[in-house]
Every structure is written in structure tokens, then in C-alpha cells.
């Protein structure tokens, strides 16, 4: 690092780092304040915790590499023994890389913490780092609790044991209260990384837009993606993977010339089923992206040939099938649309009143909504040709559907407004059931108008 970079003021350092790290201004300024100048005595140990995907590892790596501070960055998951942990830290301090020329051996064999302290002091002297702060970052530090009992207390007091200006930084997902050993130890400086908000995720993911498309177009895609996945996934790395995986499908109509970038509704309809399938793969990386795309294509072709998957066939009593269909319609149709769908003499209803322009997210992606028993029976009476009396037989069939977990009872038994239910079956499943009674369920679903 040049002398000019060494003399940067904290504000200038913060500005240069904020261009690399988005939406973490508070954490960056706090870290720079703790680190101070290179020759200043730093805090002996810093404990940084927060959920996965909150930027802990990336920010530490960016700060240390951008400012070119002397450091060793070690993942404790890879070092399943204390010897591997010690030797990997020393290898980085000595700038030693195990390879074929040295038979993949470490710079020093180090078995105990006493040996590590001795070798560490020798490494600092040989590298000329006596007057600078050296940072040892232990990522996934929760695994240290399963190692030797003296390991964690030793790292917390490493500055005292070596007599050198060293700061040990622990990165973990658990709080210090559950981390602290029973024997007592030196208390580190704790720092919490909160989860990214939805607006922050929008800003970070939108910064990855491809050059061939406008930033506004990619930002609208990210807004749709977060509308679907934000409730189940806050991990920035997983969301980045999902954004890259599904974007080719989103922009496919634009590439083919079938739609413009501003045709939001048409683009949404094109990717809706794709995102629904992707919901089942969140955090699952059993296969590569190309394999997943190929399986998606094979499933689409198979469904066109066979009509429905084998698991969608089920044997139910006649009225139970209509009860399940009514439950599905009540779960996925807004209650305000019942009059339009099920009332024969509903009068003239304006289409603008029935379809709301601002509704961009499919009810099928938002999931089933709870509905009261009265609404279920009202829809049942409308879709069954013959009049069905609310007998004990009908109520027992509802209980049977709940027992089979095709319907779910929502709420408690002591509620005054009566029981509420949700339909838990998939669209393919209910289409198979509806086909057995010659009922075209798609005509009665709000999402498919």
C-alpha cells in the first residue's frame, strides 16, 4: 500500500469501502473506528455475530484486503483439528502455500497452543510486523466449542499471551451468551450484524444487472423475485443464485421479441409457474443449474403428454371431491370474487371492479388463505348440481379431509367466529380430482382469468 493510501482519513476510507459494500455503512464505520490506525493497539478480541447471509464474512474480507491489513482468514469448518487450525494461521502469516514442491506440508508443525504462541511470535518478527496490528479472523467460530477447552480462552487472550498487537475476530451465527465457556474467559467486544431489509436486498441484487438490459428492467425483476421469496429466504447468497437462475426465463419474451421490457403483466405470466417450481428448490443444491433447467423442460413435456402426474390420483367419496374443490376455490380466490363466480343472477358487474390492476402477485404464489366454514358450504352448494343438505354426513367428510391433511384446520377450538380451514393440495392434484367429476376448475380460479 502506498503512503497516500496509508494516510487516508477515516471518512475517505469509508467512502472507498462503501462503493464495494452496499447497505452496511454503520457496520463499516464501526469496524474502521475499532481498527483505528495500523500502528494503534487494537481490541484483543472482537465477536461478530448474525444470521447467515448478513454480510459478515464478505465485509471482513473486503475491509482487510482493500486496506491491505496484515491478517489470516481461516474457516474453522475446514480445520477439524487444533493442529490444522494452528498451521493454517501460521501458513498465511508466513505466506507459505502447501504444494507439490514442499510435499503439501505446513511451514511449521504445531500441535499445542504453547507451540502456536511461540511460532506466532517468530512469524511476526520474521515478517517485520511488530509495529502493526495483525488480525486473525476465525470464520464459523461456533465449531471452536467442540475443540480443546483451552482453545477459545487462549484466542481471546492471544494479545496478552504473545505481547504483540494482535486482534482475533470471531465470526459466528450464534450470540455470545450461548458461546461463552463455563470456565469463564476474557470478554470480547461484541458486534451484531442485523439481517438485510427488503429494500436493502432490492438495492444489492439490482446492482448485479446484466449490461444488455436496462437497470430499471432488472430492478423490476428483482422486485417480483423478492415478492415471492422474501418470506422464506433472506440469505443474500441464495437470493443471488435464484436471481441468476430464473432471469433467463423472465427475459425470454423480450429476447424473442414477443414482449417489451415494460410489459410487466406478460412477463409475470411467463415466469409465474417457473418461480413456483423454484420455490421447492430454495437452499437445495443437489443438482447444478443446467441440470435443473433440463429437468424442468422434461417435466413440462411429460405433463403435456400424460396430462397429470401419477401422484395426483386419489380415491375420495363423491361429495368429498366437491368439498375439496370448494376448499381449494375458497383458499385461492379472493372472497370479493365469489359473487362473480358462483351467483347465477349476480347482475352486471363491471370488469374494472372485478379485476384490480395493482394485483401483480398470483394468489397461488402467496399460498392458500384461511376461509370460514360458511363460505366453504356456500361454494359447495353452488358447484354441485343437486342441492346438498348440511347433514352430519357432510360435516364428517370435512373432518375426514382434515384427517387426511387435504384440508387444515386453522385457529383454536374456542374461537367464537367458528372454525376456519385451508386447502393444502397442489393445483395438479385438484385438477385431477376435478377431472374425475367433470368439473372445469380453471374456469373458477381468479388467477387464470
SULFENZI-V739520 format. One record per helix or strand of 2 or more residues. SS is the DSSP state (helix for helix, strand for strand). FROM is the first residue (numbers start at 0). TO is the last residue. If there is no record, write none. Layout:
{{SS | FROM | TO} {SS | FROM | TO}}
This chain:
{{helix | 2 | 5} {helix | 9 | 17} {helix | 24 | 34} {strand | 44 | 48} {helix | 55 | 65} {strand | 70 | 74} {helix | 81 | 92} {helix | 99 | 101} {helix | 112 | 125} {strand | 133 | 138} {helix | 140 | 145} {helix | 148 | 155} {helix | 157 | 161} {strand | 165 | 171} {helix | 175 | 177} {strand | 188 | 191} {helix | 197 | 205} {helix | 214 | 228} {helix | 235 | 249} {helix | 251 | 254} {helix | 263 | 280} {helix | 288 | 305} {helix | 309 | 311} {helix | 317 | 331} {helix | 334 | 341} {helix | 350 | 353} {helix | 362 | 365} {strand | 370 | 371} {helix | 372 | 382} {helix | 391 | 402} {strand | 406 | 409} {strand | 419 | 422} {helix | 426 | 435} {helix | 440 | 443} {helix | 445 | 447}}
